[in-house]
Amino acid sequence: WQGQFTIQLIREFHPKIVHAIDPWIPYYDDKIFNPNVSEMGAKVMPELNKIPNVNVIAQKSEEVYHRFSDNYFDFLYLDGLHTYDQLSLELKLYWQSTVHNS
């Protein structure tokens, strides 16, 4: 929530690099309208940018997946729009970029 879980993952797993991909724009899903996402992003991005191994990408995940080569990620945490359709799309887009034997 509000970037804290990303920070917790970094502290727990000590990854070489973290790509925090989130457009931080207001969204709708089946049950939730969250108009304050932009404000959260304005608070979270500076905090994440202070961490040397974090690369903040303020875009939609489906707009940037092509930047990552096959087998690039050994850990992938998707925390997006929280809808079945969006998660299915993200899994499909990032599948090739994820190592499957680690």
Buried (B, 14 or more C-beta within 10 A) or exposed (E): EBBEEBBEBBEEEEBEEBBBBBBBEEBEBEEEEBEEBEEBBEEBBEBBEEBEEBEBBEEBBBEBBEEBEEEBBEEBEEBBBBBEEBBEBBEEBBEEBBEEEE
